[in-house]
Amino acid sequence: MTDISKVDKNFIVDTKIDKKDIKFHNVTEAPFKVYGVYHTGERFVRLPGEVAKKVSGGVYSLHGHTAGGRVRFKTDSPYIAIHAKIPNPARMSHFALTGSTGFDLYQMQGDEERYFSSFVPPFDIRDGYEMVKDVGNGGMREYTINFPLYSTLTDLYIGLAENAKIEEATPYRDMPPIVYYGSSITQGGCASRPGSTYQSHITRRFRIDHINLGFSGSAKGEDEMTDYIKGLNMSCFVLDYDYNSPSNEHLAATHEKMFKAVREAHPDIPIIIMPKPVYYISENYKPRQDIIKATYDNAISRGDKNVYFISSPELMELCKNEGTVDSCHPTDLGFYSMAKALEKVMEKIF
């Protein structure tokens, strides 16, 4: 097959950095500020390894995936480069490499954070890559770089012009992060790029930090995970692990139990309960949604005034049956639809 980049130059992925005045900066050092993940000295993680290991082998293998990770900063550099070290980059037949392993760049324009471009990984990526993007000479601007959704990142360096100014980005709203717990959908599969996940849309819309605790195939409402989550400082909790529960019986045994534990630890925060995003509910799936809805109904009957439920069809209202890549994992359109459904609830909350 002909290499498409030889036919259409727009498909060329150029990872060469030809900037003579470039200086690289470790994102773990000020004034850069990392959100959603932290560095252990060896790699970025979403939660402590000892906690992940107690939960399950699946969670432990995924806790180093950097879903929800971001670095934010201001600079007047006319270009921004990355040098990323990514051992064992994720490749899947139905998941764009730009989402599983890539980074994307957002630029603040006025009061809106807008997508600018993506740092596209080369198809033959082995253990990392580097790339540069020209951003113009518009003076000091604020940037967010979103981390890969399904890969481990050991180190990230930002390349800027040597004499460029660097400042800390405007902080998010002065409140704890939103915490999301759930399945591969929560982790971000199969967004075409990290900034397309529904959590990223919400963070840009409300300027509130978030933590992504989505674990592909491995979110089962375990007691050890519940214990970790209820100890977190958060402004809102989104409970969304339907897809990974192995049976209706398992879901019924764990779902309300997890909700009650988090509610007991956080009596005043909003909790949003969501089933899987599907527009047409089959007879086989209806019992699951009923189980999840019962958690909400029972909370309401106990007098809980800060719990919310979003139904499966509401989550996919904007795209109906056209919002997934495989009848399970959302496309960017599916994630956008989910975000808009969440926005309706969060506008009441925030």
Backbone hydrogen bonds in HBPLUS format (Angstrom, degrees):
<---DONOR---> <-ACCEPTOR-->    atom                        ^
c    i                          cat <-CA-CA->   ^        H-A-AA   ^      H-
h    n   atom  resd res      DA  || num        DHA   H-A  angle D-A-AA Bond
n    s   type  num  typ     dist DA aas  dist angle  dist       angle   num
A0006-LYS N   A0003-ASP O   2.92 MM   3  5.60 156.4  1.98 119.3 126.6     1
A0007-VAL N   A0004-ILE O   2.95 MM   3  5.09 144.6  2.08 101.9 113.0     2
A0008-ASP N   A0004-ILE O   2.78 MM   4  5.99 167.2  1.80 164.5 167.8     3
A0011-PHE N   A0008-ASP O   3.07 MM   3  5.92 170.8  2.08 126.0 128.8     4
A0012-ILE N   A0009-LYS O   3.13 MM   3  5.39 166.7  2.15 112.2 114.9     5
A0022-ILE N   A0019-LYS O   3.43 MM   3  5.54 161.7  2.47 113.0 111.8     6
A0162-GLU N   A0021-ASP O   2.70 MM 141  5.42 139.9  1.86 150.1 161.8     7
A0023-LYS N   A0160-LEU O   2.80 MM 137  5.49 148.7  1.90 153.4 163.6     8
A0160-LEU N   A0023-LYS O   2.96 MM 137  5.49 163.4  1.99 148.2 147.8     9
A0025-HIS N   A0158-ILE O   2.80 MM 133  5.14 144.2  1.92 131.6 143.1    10
A0158-ILE N   A0025-HIS O   2.80 MM 133  5.14 156.5  1.85 149.5 151.2    11
A0029-GLU N   A0026-ASN O   3.08 MM   3  5.76 165.2  2.10 122.7 125.7    12
A0027-VAL N   A0156-LEU O   3.22 MM 129  6.14 172.5  2.23 161.0 159.4    13
A0032-PHE N   A0029-GLU O   3.16 MM   3  5.90 133.5  2.39 133.8 130.8    14
A0033-LYS N   A0072-ARG O   3.24 MM  39  5.51 153.2  2.31 149.1 156.2    15
A0072-ARG N   A0033-LYS O   2.98 MM  39  5.51 157.1  2.03 146.1 152.0    16
A0035-TYR N   A0070-ARG O   2.81 MM  35  5.16 158.9  1.85 145.8 151.7    17
A0070-ARG N   A0035-TYR O   2.99 MM  35  5.16 146.3  2.10 145.1 146.3    18
A0038-TYR N   A0045-VAL O   3.02 MM   7  5.64 151.8  2.10 149.8 158.6    19
A0045-VAL N   A0038-TYR O   2.87 MM   7  5.64 153.1  1.95 153.9 160.2    20
A0040-THR N   A0043-ARG O   2.88 MM   3  5.64 166.3  1.90 156.8 156.6    21
A0044-PHE N   A0153-LEU O   3.01 MM 109  5.91 165.3  2.03 167.5 169.1    22
A0046-ARG N   A0063-HIS O   2.93 MM  17  5.61 155.4  1.99 159.8 167.9    23
A0051-VAL N   A0048-PRO O   3.13 MM   3  5.39 127.1  2.42 101.8 114.8    24
A0052-ALA N   A0048-PRO O   3.04 MM   4  6.38 167.7  2.06 156.4 159.5    25
A0053-LYS N   A0049-GLY O   2.90 MM   4  6.04 157.0  1.96 150.3 156.0    26
A0054-LYS N   A0050-GLU O   3.35 MM   4  6.44 145.7  2.48 130.4 137.9    27
A0054-LYS N   A0051-VAL O   3.08 MM   3  5.26 123.5  2.41 100.4 114.5    28
A0055-VAL N   A0051-VAL O   3.19 MM   4  6.54 143.8  2.33 148.1 158.1    29
A0055-VAL N   A0052-ALA O   3.18 MM   3  5.24 125.8  2.49  94.8 108.4    30
A0056-SER N   A0052-ALA O   3.28 MM   4  6.60 164.5  2.31 166.0 161.3    31
A0060-TYR N   A0056-SER O   3.02 MM   4  6.22 158.2  2.07 145.5 152.2    32
A0061-SER N   A0057-GLY O   2.94 MM   4  6.13 153.4  2.01 145.5 152.1    33
A0062-LEU N   A0058-GLY O   3.13 MM   4  6.30 132.7  2.36 139.8 152.2    34
A0062-LEU N   A0059-VAL O   3.17 MM   3  5.09 132.9  2.40  93.7 106.7    35
A0063-HIS N   A0059-VAL O   2.84 MM   4  5.76 125.4  2.14 148.8 161.0    36
A0065-HIS N   A0062-LEU O   2.89 MM   3  5.34 164.2  1.92 116.8 122.2    37
A0066-THR N   A0151-SER O   3.24 MM  85  6.45 148.1  2.34 163.0 159.9    38
A0069-GLY N   A0066-THR O   2.88 MM   3  5.32 159.9  1.92 139.5 140.6    39
A0147-PHE N   A0069-GLY O   2.86 MM  78  5.06 169.9  1.87 143.7 141.5    40
A0071-VAL N   A0145-ILE O   3.01 MM  74  5.37 149.0  2.10 142.0 151.9    41
A0145-ILE N   A0071-VAL O   2.91 MM  74  5.37 162.7  1.94 156.5 162.3    42
A0073-PHE N   A0143-TYR O   3.09 MM  70  5.53 153.4  2.16 147.4 153.3    43
A0143-TYR N   A0073-PHE O   2.75 MM  70  5.53 169.4  1.76 175.1 177.8    44
A0074-LYS N   A0167-GLU O   2.83 MM  93  4.94 155.5  1.89 151.7 148.6    45
A0167-GLU N   A0074-LYS O   2.96 MM  93  4.94 160.8  1.99 131.8 136.3    46
A0075-THR N   A0141-ARG O   2.93 MM  66  5.61 151.5  2.01 153.3 160.6    47
A0141-ARG N   A0075-THR O   2.92 MM  66  5.61 157.4  1.97 138.2 141.8    48
A0135-VAL N   A0078-PRO O   2.82 MM  57  5.37 157.8  1.87 129.7 136.9    49
A0080-ILE N   A0133-LYS O   2.83 MM  53  5.33 157.0  1.88 150.7 157.4    50
A0133-LYS N   A0080-ILE O   2.79 MM  53  5.33 153.9  1.86 142.2 150.7    51
A0081-ALA N   A0159-GLY O   2.87 MM  78  4.47 152.9  1.95 136.9 140.6    52
A0159-GLY N   A0081-ALA O   2.80 MM  78  4.47 163.1  1.83 117.5 123.5    53
A0082-ILE N   A0131-MET O   2.88 MM  49  5.63 152.4  1.95 159.2 168.5    54
A0131-MET N   A0082-ILE O   3.12 MM  49  5.63 146.4  2.24 143.7 151.8    55
A0083-HIS N   A0157-TYR O   2.88 MM  74  5.06 142.3  2.02 146.7 151.1    56
A0157-TYR N   A0083-HIS O   2.99 MM  74  5.06 154.0  2.06 136.6 144.8    57
A0084-ALA N   A0129-TYR O   2.91 MM  45  5.55 169.1  1.92 171.9 168.4    58
A0129-TYR N   A0084-ALA O   3.08 MM  45  5.55 137.7  2.27 137.3 149.8    59
A0085-LYS N   A0155-ASP O   3.00 MM  70  5.25 166.8  2.01 155.4 154.6    60
A0154-THR N   A0085-LYS O   2.94 MM  69  5.60 155.5  2.00 158.6 164.5    61
A0086-ILE N   A0127-ASP O   2.89 MM  41  4.85 141.6  2.04 105.7 113.5    62
A0095-PHE N   A0092-MET O   3.47 MM   3  5.29 173.2  2.48 106.2 106.4    63
A0099-GLY N   A0096-ALA O   2.94 MM   3  5.40 146.6  2.05 109.2 118.9    64
A0100-SER N   A0096-ALA O   3.08 MM   4  6.46 165.9  2.10 158.0 160.7    65
A0101-THR N   A0097-LEU O   2.91 MM   4  5.39 157.1  1.96 138.5 145.3    66
A0102-GLY N   A0097-LEU O   3.11 MM   5  6.31 118.9  2.50 143.4 151.9    67
A0149-LEU N   A0099-GLY O   3.18 MM  50  6.14 166.4  2.20 156.7 159.4    68
A0150-TYR N   A0100-SER O   3.02 MM  50  4.55 152.7  2.10 120.0 125.9    69
A0119-PHE N   A0103-PHE O   2.82 MM  16  5.22 161.4  1.86 144.4 150.6    70
A0146-ASN N   A0104-ASP O   2.98 MM  42  5.43 153.4  2.05 151.9 158.5    71
A0105-LEU N   A0117-SER O   2.75 MM  12  5.35 171.9  1.76 173.5 170.5    72
A0116-PHE N   A0105-LEU O   2.77 MM  11  5.55 163.3  1.80 159.3 157.0    73
A0117-SER N   A0105-LEU O   3.34 MM  12  5.35 156.1  2.41 133.3 139.3    74
A0106-TYR N   A0144-THR O   2.80 MM  38  5.06 162.2  1.83 156.4 161.4    75
A0144-THR N   A0106-TYR O   2.97 MM  38  5.06 153.1  2.05 135.2 140.3    76
A0107-GLN N   A0114-ARG O   2.80 MM   7  5.37 158.7  1.84 157.1 158.3    77
A0114-ARG N   A0107-GLN O   2.90 MM   7  5.37 164.3  1.93 147.7 143.3    78
A0108-MET N   A0142-GLU O   2.85 MM  34  5.23 163.7  1.88 153.1 154.9    79
A0109-GLN N   A0112-GLU O   2.79 MM   3  5.36 177.4  1.79 161.0 161.2    80
A0112-GLU N   A0109-GLN O   3.12 MM   3  5.36 161.3  2.15 120.9 125.6    81
A0125-ILE N   A0122-PRO O   3.07 MM   3  5.29 146.6  2.19 122.9 119.5    82
A0164-ALA N   A0161-ALA O   2.96 MM   3  5.22 165.0  1.98 118.1 121.5    83
A0173-ARG N   A0207-ARG O   2.80 MM  34  5.87 176.0  1.80 177.5 177.4    84
A0175-MET N   A0173-ARG O   2.72 MM   2  5.68 126.2  2.01 116.0  99.3    85
A0235-SER N   A0177-PRO O   2.92 MM  58  5.68 157.2  1.97 130.8 138.2    86
A0178-ILE N   A0209-ASP O   2.93 MM  31  6.38 155.6  1.99 142.0 141.7    87
A0211-ILE N   A0178-ILE O   2.87 MM  33  6.30 151.7  1.95 161.2 165.2    88
A0179-VAL N   A0236-CYS O   2.99 MM  57  6.35 167.8  2.00 162.1 161.9    89
A0238-VAL N   A0179-VAL O   2.90 MM  59  6.29 160.5  1.94 161.8 166.2    90
A0180-TYR N   A0211-ILE O   3.07 MM  31  6.32 166.8  2.09 175.5 179.6    91
A0213-LEU N   A0180-TYR O   2.78 MM  33  5.62 149.4  1.87 154.3 164.5    92
A0181-TYR N   A0238-VAL O   3.01 MM  57  6.28 167.3  2.03 174.3 174.9    93
A0240-ASP N   A0181-TYR O   2.85 MM  59  5.82 150.4  1.94 162.6 171.6    94
A0182-GLY N   A0213-LEU O   3.27 MM  31  6.49 160.0  2.32 125.4 124.0    95
A0215-PHE N   A0182-GLY O   2.93 MM  33  6.40 157.8  1.98 146.2 144.2    96
A0186-THR N   A0183-SER O   3.04 MM   3  5.20 115.3  2.47  98.8 113.4    97
A0187-GLN N   A0183-SER O   2.95 MM   4  6.37 152.5  2.03 146.3 155.0    98
A0188-GLY N   A0184-SER O   2.98 MM   4  6.23 132.0  2.21 138.0 149.7    99
A0189-GLY N   A0184-SER O   2.96 MM   5  5.55 160.7  2.00 155.1 150.5   100
A0188-GLY N   A0185-ILE O   3.12 MM   3  5.15 132.0  2.36  94.4 107.4   101
A0191-ALA N   A0188-GLY O   2.84 MM   3  5.83 176.0  1.85 152.3 152.8   102
A0196-SER N   A0193-ARG O   3.07 MM   3  5.72 165.9  2.09 125.4 128.5   103
A0197-THR N   A0194-PRO O   3.46 MM   3  6.15 176.3  2.46 121.3 121.3   104
A0201-HIS N   A0197-THR O   3.22 MM   4  6.60 158.4  2.27 152.3 157.5   105
A0202-ILE N   A0198-TYR O   3.14 MM   4  6.41 157.7  2.20 144.5 150.0   106
A0203-THR N   A0199-GLN O   2.90 MM   4  6.18 161.8  1.93 154.0 158.6   107
A0204-ARG N   A0200-SER O   3.01 MM   4  6.21 163.3  2.04 151.8 155.8   108
A0205-ARG N   A0201-HIS O   2.92 MM   4  6.08 152.8  2.00 146.0 154.3   109
A0206-PHE N   A0202-ILE O   2.91 MM   4  6.05 165.6  1.93 158.5 160.4   110
A0207-ARG N   A0203-THR O   2.74 MM   4  5.10 129.1  2.00 137.5 147.2   111
A0218-SER N   A0215-PHE O   2.89 MM   3  5.19 166.5  1.91 129.0 131.4   112
A0226-THR N   A0222-GLU O   2.94 MM   4  6.24 159.6  1.98 153.0 159.5   113
A0227-ASP N   A0223-ASP O   2.84 MM   4  6.08 158.5  1.89 152.1 157.4   114
A0228-TYR N   A0224-GLU O   3.19 MM   4  6.41 149.8  2.29 136.5 143.8   115
A0229-ILE N   A0225-MET O   2.91 MM   4  6.17 171.4  1.91 158.7 160.4   116
A0230-LYS N   A0226-THR O   2.93 MM   4  6.04 170.7  1.93 158.3 160.7   117
A0231-GLY N   A0228-TYR O   3.13 MM   3  5.40 144.0  2.27 103.8 114.4   118
A0232-LEU N   A0229-ILE O   2.98 MM   3  5.36 167.4  1.99 116.9 121.0   119
A0237-PHE N   A0270-PRO O   3.05 MM  33  6.52 157.9  2.10 152.3 159.3   120
A0272-ILE N   A0237-PHE O   2.82 MM  35  6.25 160.5  1.85 159.5 166.2   121
A0239-LEU N   A0272-ILE O   2.83 MM  33  6.17 161.9  1.86 167.1 173.4   122
A0274-MET N   A0239-LEU O   3.02 MM  35  6.20 165.1  2.04 171.5 166.7   123
A0244-ASN N   A0241-TYR O   3.19 MM   3  5.96 142.2  2.35 122.0 130.2   124
A0245-SER N   A0242-ASP O   3.22 MM   3  5.78 156.6  2.28 117.9 124.2   125
A0251-LEU N   A0247-SER O   3.04 MM   4  6.30 162.2  2.07 148.5 153.2   126
A0252-ALA N   A0248-ASN O   2.90 MM   4  6.13 161.5  1.93 150.8 155.7   127
A0253-ALA N   A0249-GLU O   2.99 MM   4  6.15 143.9  2.12 141.6 151.4   128
A0254-THR N   A0250-HIS O   3.06 MM   4  6.21 131.7  2.30 145.3 157.1   129
A0254-THR N   A0251-LEU O   3.27 MM   3  5.32 138.3  2.45  97.0 108.0   130
A0255-HIS N   A0251-LEU O   2.87 MM   4  5.52 166.9  1.88 155.1 158.0   131
A0258-MET N   A0254-THR O   2.91 MM   4  6.02 154.8  1.98 150.5 155.6   132
A0259-PHE N   A0255-HIS O   3.06 MM   4  6.39 166.2  2.08 152.1 156.0   133
A0260-LYS N   A0256-GLU O   2.86 MM   4  6.03 169.6  1.87 154.7 156.8   134
A0261-ALA N   A0257-LYS O   3.10 MM   4  6.27 155.4  2.16 143.8 150.3   135
A0262-VAL N   A0258-MET O   3.05 MM   4  6.31 165.4  2.08 158.0 160.9   136
A0263-ARG N   A0259-PHE O   2.85 MM   4  6.03 162.8  1.88 155.5 161.3   137
A0264-GLU N   A0260-LYS O   2.85 MM   4  5.98 156.0  1.90 146.1 152.2   138
A0265-ALA N   A0261-ALA O   3.20 MM   4  6.41 153.4  2.27 140.9 147.3   139
A0266-HIS N   A0262-VAL O   2.84 MM   4  5.98 138.4  2.02 144.2 156.9   140
A0271-ILE N   A0306-ASN O   3.05 MM  35  6.57 150.5  2.14 152.7 161.9   141
A0308-TYR N   A0271-ILE O   2.90 MM  37  6.29 153.2  1.98 159.4 163.2   142
A0273-ILE N   A0308-TYR O   2.77 MM  35  6.05 168.7  1.79 154.3 157.5   143
A0310-ILE N   A0273-ILE O   3.10 MM  37  6.49 158.5  2.15 168.1 172.4   144
A0285-TYR N   A0282-SER O   3.15 MM   3  5.23 125.5  2.46  95.0 108.3   145
A0286-LYS N   A0282-SER O   3.04 MM   4  6.19 144.9  2.16 149.2 158.6   146
A0288-ARG N   A0285-TYR O   2.86 MM   3  5.51 129.7  2.12 120.8 133.8   147
A0289-GLN N   A0285-TYR O   3.33 MM   4  6.74 158.1  2.38 152.3 158.5   148
A0290-ASP N   A0286-LYS O   2.96 MM   4  6.19 155.3  2.02 154.8 162.5   149
A0291-ILE N   A0287-PRO O   3.00 MM   4  6.26 146.0  2.12 141.9 150.1   150
A0291-ILE N   A0288-ARG O   3.06 MM   3  5.10 119.4  2.44  95.9 110.8   151
A0292-ILE N   A0288-ARG O   3.06 MM   4  6.42 161.7  2.10 155.7 159.6   152
A0293-LYS N   A0289-GLN O   2.79 MM   4  5.96 162.6  1.82 152.1 157.7   153
A0294-ALA N   A0290-ASP O   2.89 MM   4  5.97 142.2  2.04 137.8 147.8   154
A0295-THR N   A0291-ILE O   3.35 MM   4  6.75 142.8  2.50 140.6 148.4   155
A0295-THR N   A0292-ILE O   3.15 MM   3  5.37 127.7  2.44 100.1 112.5   156
A0297-ASP N   A0293-LYS O   2.83 MM   4  6.15 167.9  1.84 157.7 161.0   157
A0298-ASN N   A0294-ALA O   2.82 MM   4  5.82 165.6  1.84 150.6 154.4   158
A0299-ALA N   A0295-THR O   3.16 MM   4  6.27 148.8  2.27 135.6 143.9   159
A0300-ILE N   A0296-TYR O   2.95 MM   4  6.27 160.5  1.99 156.6 161.8   160
A0301-SER N   A0297-ASP O   2.93 MM   4  6.20 156.7  1.98 147.8 154.4   161
A0302-ARG N   A0298-ASN O   3.05 MM   4  6.28 131.2  2.30 136.6 148.7   162
A0302-ARG N   A0299-ALA O   3.10 MM   3  5.10 132.5  2.33  94.7 107.9   163
A0304-ASP N   A0299-ALA O   2.98 MM   5  5.37 160.7  2.02 152.1 146.2   164
A0303-GLY N   A0300-ILE O   2.93 MM   3  5.13 157.7  1.98 107.8 114.6   165
A0315-LEU N   A0311-SER O   3.15 MM   4  6.47 150.1  2.25 150.6 158.4   166
A0315-LEU N   A0312-SER O   3.11 MM   3  5.31 122.6  2.45 101.1 115.1   167
A0316-MET N   A0313-PRO O   3.17 MM   3  5.29 130.7  2.43  98.0 110.4   168
A0317-GLU N   A0314-GLU O   3.36 MM   3  4.95 167.5  2.37 104.1 103.5   169
A0319-CYS N   A0316-MET O   3.14 MM   3  5.58 147.7  2.25 110.4 119.5   170
A0320-LYS N   A0316-MET O   2.64 MM   4  5.20 140.1  1.79 165.3 169.9   171
A0322-GLU N   A0319-CYS O   2.91 MM   3  5.34 165.9  1.93 136.5 139.7   172
A0331-THR N   A0323-GLY O   2.92 MM   8  5.61 156.3  1.97 124.9 129.0   173
A0325-VAL N   A0329-HIS O   2.82 MM   4  5.86 155.7  1.87 170.6 173.9   174
A0335-PHE N   A0331-THR O   2.93 MM   4  6.29 161.2  1.97 156.7 161.4   175
A0336-TYR N   A0332-ASP O   2.88 MM   4  6.07 152.6  1.96 145.4 153.3   176
A0337-SER N   A0333-LEU O   2.96 MM   4  6.22 156.9  2.01 148.4 154.2   177
A0338-MET N   A0334-GLY O   2.98 MM   4  6.28 157.9  2.03 148.7 154.7   178
A0339-ALA N   A0335-PHE O   2.87 MM   4  6.10 157.1  1.92 147.6 154.1   179
A0340-LYS N   A0336-TYR O   2.95 MM   4  6.24 155.5  2.01 150.7 156.6   180
A0341-ALA N   A0337-SER O   3.10 MM   4  6.39 152.9  2.18 147.0 153.9   181
A0342-LEU N   A0338-MET O   2.99 MM   4  6.29 156.6  2.05 150.2 156.7   182
A0343-GLU N   A0339-ALA O   2.79 MM   4  6.00 151.2  1.87 148.3 157.2   183
A0344-LYS N   A0340-LYS O   3.29 MM   4  6.52 149.9  2.39 141.7 146.6   184
A0345-VAL N   A0342-LEU O   3.05 MM   3  5.31 123.4  2.38 102.7 116.5   185
A0346-MET N   A0342-LEU O   2.82 MM   4  6.07 169.7  1.83 160.6 164.0   186
A0347-GLU N   A0343-GLU O   2.77 MM   4  5.79 143.8  1.90 151.5 157.6   187
A0348-LYS N   A0345-VAL O   3.06 MM   3  5.51 135.7  2.26 107.5 118.5   188
A0349-ILE N   A0345-VAL O   3.31 MM   4  6.67 143.2  2.45 137.2 147.6   189
A0350-PHE N   A0346-MET O   2.72 MM   4  5.72 177.2  1.72 158.9 159.3   190
